[in-house]
Amino acid sequence: MDRHLPTSRNFWVFGYGSLMWRPGFDFEERQPAWLYGYHRCLCVRSTVYRGTPEHPGLVMGLDRGGSARGIAFRIAPAQIAQTLAYLDEREQVTKVYCPKVFRVRLDDGRAVRAYTFVARHDHEQYAGKLTPDQAACYIAQGHGQMGSSLEYVENTCRHLQKIGISDLALKDVLRRARKMANPPRPPDPS
């Protein structure tokens, strides 16, 4: 793992999925931020937290190209080791992500280096680019230790909207997944 980490006074973590609304660690500062060179996408089959091996769900990963808006969290020097241990335990259950440090731009104009996780293309859980219906199918079926994949995507959409991002493609996949998870009932014959 790349441990070329930012200096202890400026240790940041970049969240682009569930870390935005449920970081699970203490932080001193929270700022909306942009990461350039990678984009957020539904490209990781979840077999633990939001699905099972038999019925995988789908969660976010950072993949090459574009940009991603998310939340950057500044960690107190005394909390860095504990935060890293927590993040490794949470995000590295199946090793589908590769931890990296990237430069991100905070909304207040500062550029900082932040620790985050990138989807590994060589991992069996990497789903790559899916059609909206393929993604929706995984989302509709997935339910794991942390809840449903549908709930995960709903929370992601809600928190993206809070920071000023309206991801129309993600909303379309969510709409399709909701229909698949809750198909219309046939009329009662009586």
SULGI-V571873 format. One record per residue. PHI is phi in radians with two decimals (NA if undefined). PSI is psi in whole degrees, -180 to 180 (* if undefined). OMEGA is omega in whole degrees, -180 to 180 (NA if undefined). Layout:
PHI;PSI;OMEGA  PHI;PSI;OMEGA
This chain:
NA;142;179  -1.32;111;179  -1.90;30;173  -1.38;79;-171  -1.59;156;175  -1.04;162;179  -1.05;154;-174  -1.08;-27;179  -1.30;-20;-176  -2.25;48;179  -1.52;120;-179  -2.12;152;174  -2.13;133;178  -1.80;121;178  -1.89;135;-178  -2.23;-7;178  -2.27;-123;-176  -1.14;-22;177  -1.10;-23;179  -1.11;-41;-175  -1.88;-14;180  -2.47;72;-177  -1.11;-42;178  1.40;9;178  -2.44;159;178  -1.36;146;178  -2.53;158;-179  -1.69;-24;-177  -2.63;147;-180  -2.34;125;-178  -2.41;136;168  -1.05;146;-175  -2.64;159;176  -1.99;137;171  -1.99;127;-179  -1.85;144;179  1.78;-12;177  -2.45;150;178  -2.18;154;177  -1.41;134;176  -2.71;157;176  -1.40;90;-174  -2.32;7;-178  -2.13;120;174  -1.30;125;-179  -1.65;121;-179  -2.00;5;179  -2.23;-67;-172  -1.32;-39;-175  -2.20;22;179  -3.13;-174;177  -2.29;168;176  -1.01;-35;-180  -1.32;-33;-178  -2.37;75;-177  -1.17;146;171  -1.63;-166;-179  -2.43;134;179  -2.33;175;-177  -1.37;152;169  -2.52;161;170  -1.60;131;180  -2.23;160;-174  -1.06;142;174  1.68;150;176  1.33;-147;-179  -2.63;164;180  -2.40;133;173  -1.71;135;-180  -2.72;-153;-180  -2.14;132;175  -1.85;135;-179  -2.06;127;176  -1.59;128;-175  -1.80;138;177  -1.14;144;180  -0.89;-40;-178  -1.21;-15;-177  -1.82;-1;-174  -1.07;-52;-178  -1.05;-43;179  -1.13;-41;179  -1.14;-44;178  -1.07;-43;179  -1.09;-43;179  -1.09;-48;-178  -1.11;-41;178  -1.09;-41;179  -1.16;-40;-177  -1.30;-47;-171  -1.63;-16;-173  -1.93;27;-179  -0.98;-45;-179  -2.00;5;179  1.11;30;178  -1.35;-16;179  -1.92;152;174  -1.96;120;179  -1.22;138;-179  -2.48;161;173  -2.08;125;-179  -2.25;159;173  -1.40;130;175  -2.16;154;179  -1.87;119;178  -1.37;157;180  -1.06;-27;180  -1.43;4;176  1.76;-16;180  -1.22;146;172  -1.89;126;-179  -2.32;160;174  -1.63;135;-175  -2.34;144;178  -1.47;133;179  -2.72;-175;-176  -2.23;132;-179  -1.93;141;179  -1.16;136;178  -1.57;119;180  -1.16;-25;-177  -1.55;8;-178  -1.69;143;-178  -1.08;-23;180  -1.48;-9;178  -1.21;120;-176  -1.62;-18;-178  1.22;-158;-179  -1.44;119;180  -1.88;156;171  -1.25;161;177  -0.97;-39;180  -1.22;-37;177  -1.10;-46;179  -1.08;-45;-179  -1.07;-37;180  -1.08;-47;177  -1.07;-43;-177  -1.14;-42;-179  -1.14;-34;-175  -1.59;-25;-170  -1.30;128;174  -2.62;121;-177  -2.33;-156;-175  -1.07;-30;-178  -1.77;4;180  2.07;-161;-175  -1.55;155;174  -1.15;-35;178  -1.04;-47;178  -1.06;-40;179  -1.05;-46;-179  -1.20;-38;176  -1.05;-46;179  -1.11;-40;179  -1.08;-48;178  -1.02;-45;-179  -1.07;-44;-178  -1.34;-29;173  -1.13;-42;179  -1.09;-38;179  -1.07;-29;179  -1.79;17;172  1.53;19;179  -1.96;124;174  -1.97;98;-177  -1.53;97;-175  -1.13;-37;179  -1.15;-42;179  -1.15;-41;177  -1.10;-37;178  -1.12;-45;178  -1.08;-42;179  -1.07;-44;179  -1.04;-44;179  -1.12;-42;-179  -1.12;-40;178  -1.05;-42;179  -1.11;-41;-180  -1.19;-38;-178  -1.30;-29;-178  -2.27;70;-178  -1.12;151;178  -1.11;142;179  -1.46;143;175  -1.17;154;179  -1.07;147;177  -1.21;123;-176  -1.20;-11;-176  -1.43;*;NA
